[in-house]
Amino acid sequence: MNDLPAGLIDNRIEFFNDPTDQEICYCLTNGHVTRVNEANENIKLLIDADMVAHPLKMEALVLLGYETQDAQREKYCSCCFGAFDGHADVVGRDFIHNEYWPCPRRGICPVEGKLCDSLKVGNAGKILTRREVEVLILAGQCMLNKEIADILQISEETVKVHLKHIQEKSGLMNKKDLVKLAIQKNLL
């Protein structure tokens, strides 16, 4: 059962965005997929309670202009748990707030890191920048610095600087460990 996506045959919950419309978020549990606001009342109450427990995230929703309960609920799940990664976002009544996903609005969202989770590494939980995450993803695919530079349209020297920053923030010292980190953080 652990090899199957959360919610496919159990009551864990996996939230994920519609790949064609980031404003729509779905909920998978007990083998059923529904839009977040069409989920059963128990699930909506769980989401509402988690939202109340995170007032800074609620402030970010209001700042973005989401005023109704339904709009806030859907955007909350979308921003906090947007990727279909097969890992449970809710187990029992416990929400798992450690999911980083490559939202297309990263770097331009006015509430980035307040509503969504930033990618944190190392014992001190230092945050990687969007570009550092992009470099880590490509390094995690065992690409050479030149290949990374070509894909991101930056110089090899800039790739080296980003890798150095990632290593400093994470406490890891070689590319092999960065590959493990990328796997661990579900970036690959």
NULUM-897242 format. One record per residue (C-alpha): residue in one letter; x, y, z. Coordinates in steps of 0.5 Angstrom, whole numbers, padded with zeros to 4 digits, always signed. Last residue first. Layout:
NULUM-897242
aXYZ;...
END
This chain:
NULUM-897242
l+0026+0030-0018;l+0025+0035-0013;n+0022+0031-0008;k+0026+0034-0003;q+0029+0027-0001;i+0031+0026-0008;a+0034+0033-0009;l+0038+0032-0003;k+0041+0026-0005;v+0043+0029-0012;l+0046+0035-0007;d+0050+0029-0003;k+0053+0027-0010;k+0054+0034-0012;n+0059+0035-0006;m+0060+0039+0001;l+0053+0039+0004;g+0052+0044+0010;s+0045+0045+0006;k+0046+0053+0006;e+0053+0053+0005;q+0052+0047-0001;i+0046+0051-0004;h+0051+0058-0004;k+0057+0054-0007;l+0052+0051-0012;h+0049+0058-0014;v+0056+0061-0015;k+0058+0055-0019;v+0052+0056-0024;t+0054+0063-0024;e+0061+0061-0026;e+0058+0057-0032;s+0054+0063-0034;i+0047+0063-0035;q+0042+0061-0040;l+0038+0056-0035;i+0039+0050-0040;d+0046+0052-0042;a+0048+0054-0035;i+0046+0047-0033;e+0049+0043-0038;k+0056+0047-0037;n+0055+0045-0030;l+0054+0038-0032;m+0048+0035-0030;c+0047+0029-0025;q+0039+0030-0025;g+0040+0033-0018;a+0044+0038-0021;l+0038+0040-0025;i+0034+0040-0019;l+0039+0044-0015;v+0040+0049-0020;e+0033+0051-0021;v+0032+0051-0013;e+0038+0056-0013;r+0034+0060-0018;r+0028+0060-0014;t+0032+0062-0008;l+0034+0057-0002;i+0031+0058+0005;k+0036+0056+0011;g+0033+0051+0016;a+0038+0052+0021;n+0039+0044+0020;g+0040+0044+0013;v+0035+0046+0008;k+0029+0050+0007;l+0025+0050+0000;s+0019+0056+0001;d+0013+0054+0003;c+0007+0057+0000;l+0002+0062+0004;k+0008+0067+0007;g+0014+0064+0003;e+0011+0068-0003;v+0006+0073-0002;p+0007+0078-0007;c+0008+0072-0012;i+0013+0074-0018;g+0019+0069-0016;r+0015+0063-0015;r+0009+0064-0019;p+0009+0058-0024;c+0009+0054-0017;p+0015+0049-0016;w+0013+0045-0010;y+0015+0045-0003;e+0011+0041+0002;n+0013+0041+0009;h+0006+0043+0012;i+0003+0036+0013;f-0004+0037+0016;d-0006+0032+0022;r-0013+0030+0022;g-0012+0023+0020;v-0006+0024+0015;v-0007+0030+0011;d-0002+0032+0005;a-0001+0025+0004;h+0005+0023-0001;g+0003+0022-0008;d+0007+0028-0011;f+0001+0031-0014;a+0003+0039-0013;g-0001+0044-0010;f+0000+0043-0003;c+0000+0050+0001;c-0001+0054-0005;s-0007+0050-0008;c-0010+0048-0001;y-0010+0055+0001;k-0013+0058-0006;e-0019+0053-0005;r-0020+0054+0002;q-0020+0062+0001;a-0024+0062-0005;d-0030+0058-0001;q-0029+0062+0005;t-0030+0068+0001;e-0025+0074+0001;y-0019+0072-0004;g-0016+0078-0006;l-0009+0077-0005;l-0008+0081+0001;v-0014+0077+0004;l-0010+0070+0002;a-0004+0073+0005;e-0007+0075+0012;m-0010+0067+0012;k-0003+0065+0011;l-0001+0069+0017;p-0007+0067+0021;h-0005+0059+0021;a-0009+0055+0026;v-0015+0058+0023;m-0013+0055+0016;d-0012+0049+0019;a-0019+0049+0022;d-0022+0051+0015;i-0018+0045+0012;l-0021+0040+0017;l-0028+0043+0016;k-0028+0042+0009;i-0026+0035+0010;n-0031+0033+0014;e-0036+0037+0010;n-0035+0032+0004;a-0031+0035-0002;e-0034+0040-0007;n-0030+0046-0005;v-0023+0042-0006;r-0025+0039-0013;t-0027+0032-0012;v-0022+0026-0013;h-0025+0019-0010;g-0020+0013-0009;n-0021+0014-0001;t-0018+0021-0002;l-0016+0025-0007;c-0017+0033-0007;y-0017+0038-0012;c-0015+0045-0013;i-0017+0050-0019;e-0014+0057-0019;q-0008+0054-0022;d-0012+0052-0029;t-0009+0047-0034;p-0005+0043-0029;d-0011+0043-0024;n-0008+0043-0018;f-0007+0038-0012;f-0009+0036-0006;e-0007+0029-0003;i-0011+0026+0003;r-0011+0020+0007;n-0017+0016+0008;d-0014+0010+0004;i-0014+0007-0003;l-0012+0012-0008;g-0012+0017-0002;a-0004+0017-0002;p-0001+0015-0008;l+0001+0007-0008;d+0008+0005-0006;n+0006+0005+0001;m+0000+0000+0000;
END
